[in-house]
Amino acid sequence: QVRLEESGGGSVQAGGSLTLSCLVSGEKYTTYTMSMGWFRKGPRTTKWREGVAVIDRDETTTYAEAVKGRFTISKDNAKSTLYLQLNSLKPEDTGIYYCAADPYYSSGGPFALSSGGSDFGYWGQGTQVTVSS
């Protein structure tokens, strides 16, 4: 079993920054052996989840157009933690941010983003990010 626990959400003003963390625990898989990503559900999003950023097992990263140049996904395998650095935040970035992972996912970052992570098997509970104007 794999458990994902997000932290680091909060309320900031537009232009501010946050760092989200996702701690991976469990005996079978680690951040090194899984494709991982961040997804979000905003108050005005009609999709169940919107893809934000994905990092594959080979550490290839893919970003949604809306966050390119502002957000950075990374991971520290020694700490079993996935990160998302959020800079230059905008009110439209408001939402619940979810960490997701899967040890067998192999369809690439663009599909993971467009599908809202539908093929990812493990999910955290989410952390709220609120950006005020």
C-alpha positions as CSV (number, residue, x, y, z in Angstrom):
1,Q,0.0,0.0,0.0
2,V,1.1,3.6,-0.6
3,R,0.0,6.6,1.3
4,L,0.4,10.2,0.1
5,E,0.1,13.1,2.5
6,E,0.1,16.7,1.2
7,S,1.0,19.8,3.2
8,G,2.0,23.4,2.7
9,G,-1.2,24.9,1.4
10,G,-2.5,28.2,2.7
11,S,-3.7,31.7,1.9
12,V,-1.6,34.2,0.0
13,Q,-2.1,37.4,-1.9
14,A,-1.7,37.5,-5.7
15,G,2.0,37.4,-6.6
16,G,2.9,35.4,-3.6
17,S,4.5,32.0,-3.3
18,L,3.9,28.6,-1.6
19,T,5.6,25.3,-1.5
20,L,3.5,22.2,-1.4
21,S,4.9,18.9,-0.2
22,C,3.7,15.3,-0.6
23,L,5.2,12.7,1.7
24,V,5.1,9.2,0.4
25,S,5.0,6.3,2.8
26,G,4.5,2.6,2.5
27,E,6.6,-0.4,2.0
28,K,6.3,-1.3,-1.6
29,Y,6.8,1.9,-3.7
30,T,8.8,5.1,-3.4
31,T,9.1,8.4,-5.2
32,Y,11.9,6.8,-7.2
33,T,9.8,4.0,-8.6
34,M,6.6,5.9,-9.4
35,S,5.4,8.5,-11.8
36,M,3.9,11.4,-9.8
37,G,1.9,14.5,-10.3
38,W,0.0,17.4,-8.9
39,F,-3.6,18.0,-9.8
40,R,-6.1,20.6,-8.6
41,K,-9.8,21.2,-8.3
42,G,-10.8,24.8,-8.4
43,P,-14.1,26.4,-7.4
44,R,-15.0,27.1,-11.0
45,T,-13.5,24.0,-12.6
46,T,-16.0,21.8,-14.3
47,K,-13.5,19.0,-14.6
48,W,-13.1,16.6,-11.7
49,R,-9.4,17.4,-11.6
50,E,-7.1,19.7,-13.6
51,G,-3.6,18.5,-14.3
52,V,-0.9,20.9,-13.0
53,A,2.4,19.1,-13.3
54,V,3.8,15.6,-13.7
55,I,7.2,14.1,-13.1
56,D,7.9,10.7,-14.7
57,R,10.1,7.9,-13.3
58,D,12.9,9.2,-15.5
59,E,12.3,12.7,-14.0
60,T,10.9,14.1,-17.2
61,T,8.6,17.0,-16.2
62,T,5.5,18.3,-17.9
63,Y,3.5,21.3,-17.0
64,A,0.0,22.7,-17.8
65,E,0.2,25.8,-20.0
66,A,-1.5,27.8,-17.3
67,V,1.4,27.3,-14.8
68,K,4.5,27.1,-17.1
69,G,7.2,29.4,-15.9
70,R,5.5,29.9,-12.5
71,F,5.3,26.4,-10.9
72,T,8.1,23.8,-10.5
73,I,7.7,20.2,-9.7
74,S,10.5,18.2,-8.1
75,K,11.2,15.3,-5.8
76,D,13.7,14.3,-3.2
77,N,13.9,10.5,-3.3
78,A,15.9,10.4,0.0
79,K,13.1,12.1,1.8
80,S,10.3,10.3,-0.1
81,T,8.8,13.7,-0.9
82,L,7.3,15.3,-3.9
83,Y,7.2,19.1,-4.1
84,L,5.4,21.8,-6.0
85,Q,6.9,25.3,-5.9
86,L,4.2,27.8,-6.7
87,N,5.4,31.3,-7.6
88,S,3.6,34.4,-9.0
89,L,0.3,33.0,-7.8
90,K,-2.9,34.2,-9.3
91,P,-6.5,34.1,-8.0
92,E,-7.3,31.5,-10.6
93,D,-4.7,29.2,-9.0
94,T,-7.1,28.8,-6.0
95,G,-8.2,25.3,-5.4
96,I,-7.5,22.0,-3.6
97,Y,-4.2,20.6,-4.8
98,Y,-3.8,16.8,-4.9
99,C,-0.7,14.7,-5.1
100,A,-1.0,11.5,-7.1
101,A,1.3,8.6,-8.0
102,D,1.4,5.3,-9.8
103,P,4.2,2.7,-10.2
104,Y,2.9,1.5,-13.5
105,Y,1.9,4.6,-15.3
106,S,3.6,4.9,-18.7
107,S,1.5,7.1,-20.9
108,G,3.5,10.2,-20.5
109,G,3.0,13.6,-18.8
110,P,0.8,15.3,-21.4
111,F,-1.8,12.5,-21.2
112,A,-1.7,12.5,-17.4
113,L,-2.4,16.2,-17.4
114,S,-5.2,16.1,-20.0
115,S,-6.9,13.2,-18.3
116,G,-6.8,14.7,-14.9
117,G,-4.6,11.8,-13.7
118,S,-7.3,9.2,-14.4
119,D,-4.7,6.4,-14.6
120,F,-3.0,7.3,-11.3
121,G,-3.9,4.8,-8.6
122,Y,-2.8,6.6,-5.5
123,W,-4.1,9.9,-4.2
124,G,-3.6,12.2,-1.2
125,Q,-6.4,14.0,0.6
126,G,-5.5,17.4,-0.9
127,T,-4.3,20.7,0.5
128,Q,-6.1,24.0,0.0
129,V,-4.5,26.9,-1.8
130,T,-6.3,30.3,-1.7
131,V,-5.0,33.3,-3.6
132,S,-6.7,36.6,-3.0
133,S,-6.5,39.6,-5.4
